[in-house]
Amino acid sequence: MKRPDVVIVGAGSAGCVTARRCAELGLKTLLLDRKPKEEIGQKVCGDEVSKAHFEATGIDYPEDKEISSVISGADVYPPNMKNELKVRDWADFDGWTVNRLIFGQRLLREAISAGATFMPNIHVGSPMMIGDQVTGVQYKDLSSGDSVIIKSKVVVDASGFAAVIRNKLDNALVENDISKEDIALCYREILTLKMPLAEPEVARVFLGGEIAPKGYGWIFPKGAKVVNAGIGITGGDGRGSPKSHFVKFKETYPLLFGTKVIDGKGGAVPVRRPLKSLVGDGIAFVGDAALQVNPIHGGGIGAGMRAGIILGEVVRGAIARRDVSANGLWSYNTRYLSSFGQRLASLEIFRRLLQSVSDEDMDFGFERKLLEAEDLMAANRGDGFSLSIVDKLKRVKRGAGRISLLIKLQKAAGLMKKMNKAYSNYPNSPDKLDSWEKTVLDIIESANFE
Ligand SMILES: Cc1cc2nc3c(=O)[nH]c(=O)nc-3n(C[C@H](O)[C@H](O)[C@H](O)COP(=O)(O)OP(=O)(O)OC[C@H]3O[C@@H](n4cnc5c(N)ncnc54)[C@H](O)[C@@H]3O)c2cc1C
């Protein structure tokens, strides 16, 4: 392809969906990935993706061999493993664990069928620039060893956590300084169990500083006797490696005794609100490269797919109007950040709240039901969890003795509402971004629950 309209770097779930949408809308679309074609989709992941994302995007549900297990509920355990919260009928969580390789291969096939050109074994090194405008990329063809420059009207960085283009841009609109506290380091194993699962459709989530400092552990079913189990901890020194925490967890959790390891690997995922701007001049970011991940559970497959659909439409419009500057691409920000992005941002507050609660308080909160399944669902929707006066009084009674915990809950609910409001007022042009960012940073600063 001589001069594509759009070059997309990375054929993960976000890149493939963006490529498909761009191609469907008639753009000359080039999708590049450093992996060989048959490895596209392979990814260290918890493999869970909810149905709601497919409903929101119109992407076909996973089928047949793409599905490892149907998921319809979660048990959330506090540190002492007692009084777990049984979450059922949670539309935002129910879905599937998928076979990542087969699912990823399908998304790639759909992009190619829509007309995108895919080139595997391509290592993208850096953006090509004229001033602040990204005009293409430089890459190395890993098969031939050739170094090549390719020009395009728009470049999309969909290279995942590596964010290979974003990290090389020096522009006030583009954030690169992501705090260690906002990155989850994970280790997960695919395990064969000795006994079949009693509830093969229920995911298990484990909270507490002992199991996973400022993070969580999970066991997601992948079949009657197979699970995806792992630990994610947020960065920062002195918290040990996720693998060492996982080894300890495996030694203490009876379901995992005597299991056979099919695969074990580490990975990283951002758990912050999305980038303040998802675009610059001639460039847009999608998926993990845009920090489009749910900050409480690290789920990013759906968040990136939702963004890819919007981005394809925005790129098409910007090219048609011959304005691929940040201004021309801005409606990607307004469409994503004031809708799904708003939810992710308010969940960052909830993540900060969870991380501040001591194991002892967490056990107490679960025992006295200070936080209920409905609150968790409302929080995940990004609604905040508004406690009615009667409800508050009931909880105050139940929480007598740990009033500080209720105060934290109440404060978090208020800040989540504020964050929602800020995102619903996302500026409609780049010149107002600074004052908007200040509002958001003030909310984040107040979200200190220690
Ligand atoms: C342990 C773990 C558990 C997780 N569990 C879940 C879960 O259960 N559910 C969920 O929804 N999300 C989960 N996530 C997050 C989810 O995996 C990511 O959010 C999602 O895969 C991001 O998709 P992406 O397309 O942005 O990036 P990726 O899937 O990482 O794709 C990026 C692509 O870019 C390519 N690339 C990178 N650098 C270059 C380069 N220089 N040149 C060319 N190509 C390049 C890579 O080869 C890759 O194919 C988890 C993450 C981790 C680490």
The ligand as an SDF file (V2000), in Angstrom:
LIG
                    3D

 53 58  0  0  0  0  0  0  0  0999 V2000
   -2.5140  -10.2980   33.4760 C   0  0  0  0  0  0  0  0  0  0  0  0
   -3.5540   -9.4790   32.7950 C   0  0  0  0  0  0  0  0  0  0  0  0
   -4.8930   -9.8120   32.9570 C   0  0  0  0  0  0  0  0  0  0  0  0
   -5.8820   -9.1070   32.2610 C   0  0  0  0  0  0  0  0  0  0  0  0
   -7.1740   -9.5420   32.3550 N   0  0  0  0  0  0  0  0  0  0  0  0
   -8.1230   -8.9590   31.5930 C   0  0  0  0  0  0  0  0  0  0  0  0
   -9.4460   -9.4900   31.5420 C   0  0  0  0  0  0  0  0  0  0  0  0
   -9.7770  -10.5090   32.1470 O   0  0  0  0  0  0  0  0  0  0  0  0
  -10.3550   -8.8520   30.7700 N   0  0  0  0  0  0  0  0  0  0  0  0
  -10.0410   -7.7320   30.0420 C   0  0  0  0  0  0  0  0  0  0  0  0
  -10.9220   -7.1800   29.3760 O   0  0  0  0  0  0  0  0  0  0  0  0
   -8.8000   -7.2320   30.0680 N   0  0  0  0  0  0  0  0  0  0  0  0
   -7.8260   -7.8140   30.7930 C   0  0  0  0  0  0  0  0  0  0  0  0
   -6.5450   -7.3310   30.7840 N   0  0  0  0  0  0  0  0  0  0  0  0
   -6.2480   -6.1440   29.9830 C   0  0  0  0  0  0  0  0  0  0  0  0
   -6.3110   -6.4690   28.4910 C   0  0  0  0  0  0  0  0  0  0  0  0
   -5.5300   -7.5970   28.2260 O   0  0  0  0  0  0  0  0  0  0  0  0
   -5.8220   -5.2700   27.6920 C   0  0  0  0  0  0  0  0  0  0  0  0
   -6.4830   -4.1200   28.1550 O   0  0  0  0  0  0  0  0  0  0  0  0
   -6.1220   -5.4220   26.2130 C   0  0  0  0  0  0  0  0  0  0  0  0
   -5.6360   -6.6300   25.7050 O   0  0  0  0  0  0  0  0  0  0  0  0
   -5.4910   -4.2500   25.4640 C   0  0  0  0  0  0  0  0  0  0  0  0
   -5.6550   -4.4030   24.0750 O   0  0  0  0  0  0  0  0  0  0  0  0
   -4.7880   -3.5320   23.1000 P   0  0  0  0  0  0  0  0  0  0  0  0
   -5.2310   -3.8940   21.7270 O   0  0  0  0  0  0  0  0  0  0  0  0
   -4.8050   -2.1170   23.5090 O   0  0  0  0  0  0  0  0  0  0  0  0
   -3.2770   -3.9980   23.3400 O   0  0  0  0  0  0  0  0  0  0  0  0
   -2.5770   -5.4130   23.1230 P   0  0  0  0  0  0  0  0  0  0  0  0
   -3.5460   -6.5160   23.1680 O   0  0  0  0  0  0  0  0  0  0  0  0
   -1.4220   -5.4400   24.0570 O   0  0  0  0  0  0  0  0  0  0  0  0
   -2.0410   -5.3280   21.6170 O   0  0  0  0  0  0  0  0  0  0  0  0
   -0.9620   -4.5190   21.2470 C   0  0  0  0  0  0  0  0  0  0  0  0
   -0.3810   -5.0640   19.9540 C   0  0  0  0  0  0  0  0  0  0  0  0
    0.6540   -4.1660   19.5490 O   0  0  0  0  0  0  0  0  0  0  0  0
    1.7490   -4.9100   19.0680 C   0  0  0  0  0  0  0  0  0  0  0  0
    2.9640   -4.0990   19.2230 N   0  0  0  0  0  0  0  0  0  0  0  0
    3.5220   -3.6450   20.3570 C   0  0  0  0  0  0  0  0  0  0  0  0
    4.6500   -2.9490   20.0890 N   0  0  0  0  0  0  0  0  0  0  0  0
    4.7810   -2.9530   18.7430 C   0  0  0  0  0  0  0  0  0  0  0  0
    5.7450   -2.3960   17.8480 C   0  0  0  0  0  0  0  0  0  0  0  0
    6.8190   -1.7150   18.2880 N   0  0  0  0  0  0  0  0  0  0  0  0
    5.5840   -2.5830   16.5220 N   0  0  0  0  0  0  0  0  0  0  0  0
    4.5220   -3.2900   16.0500 C   0  0  0  0  0  0  0  0  0  0  0  0
    3.5860   -3.8500   16.8370 N   0  0  0  0  0  0  0  0  0  0  0  0
    3.7100   -3.6750   18.1760 C   0  0  0  0  0  0  0  0  0  0  0  0
    1.7610   -6.1500   19.9540 C   0  0  0  0  0  0  0  0  0  0  0  0
    2.4420   -7.2320   19.2950 O   0  0  0  0  0  0  0  0  0  0  0  0
    0.2630   -6.4300   20.1360 C   0  0  0  0  0  0  0  0  0  0  0  0
   -0.2290   -7.3250   19.1680 O   0  0  0  0  0  0  0  0  0  0  0  0
   -5.5340   -7.9950   31.4550 C   0  0  0  0  0  0  0  0  0  0  0  0
   -4.1920   -7.6250   31.3300 C   0  0  0  0  0  0  0  0  0  0  0  0
   -3.2110   -8.3520   31.9730 C   0  0  0  0  0  0  0  0  0  0  0  0
   -1.7700   -7.9610   31.7970 C   0  0  0  0  0  0  0  0  0  0  0  0
  1  2  1  0
  2  3  1  0
  2 52  2  0
  3  4  2  0
  4  5  1  0
  4 50  1  0
  5  6  2  0
  6  7  1  0
  6 13  1  0
  7  8  2  0
  7  9  1  0
  9 10  1  0
 10 11  2  0
 10 12  1  0
 12 13  2  0
 13 14  1  0
 14 15  1  0
 14 50  1  0
 15 16  1  0
 16 17  1  0
 16 18  1  0
 18 19  1  0
 18 20  1  0
 20 21  1  0
 20 22  1  0
 22 23  1  0
 23 24  1  0
 24 25  2  0
 24 26  1  0
 24 27  1  0
 27 28  1  0
 28 29  2  0
 28 30  1  0
 28 31  1  0
 31 32  1  0
 32 33  1  0
 33 34  1  0
 33 48  1  0
 34 35  1  0
 35 36  1  0
 35 46  1  0
 36 37  1  0
 36 45  1  0
 37 38  2  0
 38 39  1  0
 39 40  1  0
 39 45  2  0
 40 41  1  0
 40 42  2  0
 42 43  1  0
 43 44  2  0
 44 45  1  0
 46 47  1  0
 46 48  1  0
 48 49  1  0
 50 51  2  0
 51 52  1  0
 52 53  1  0
M  END
$$$$
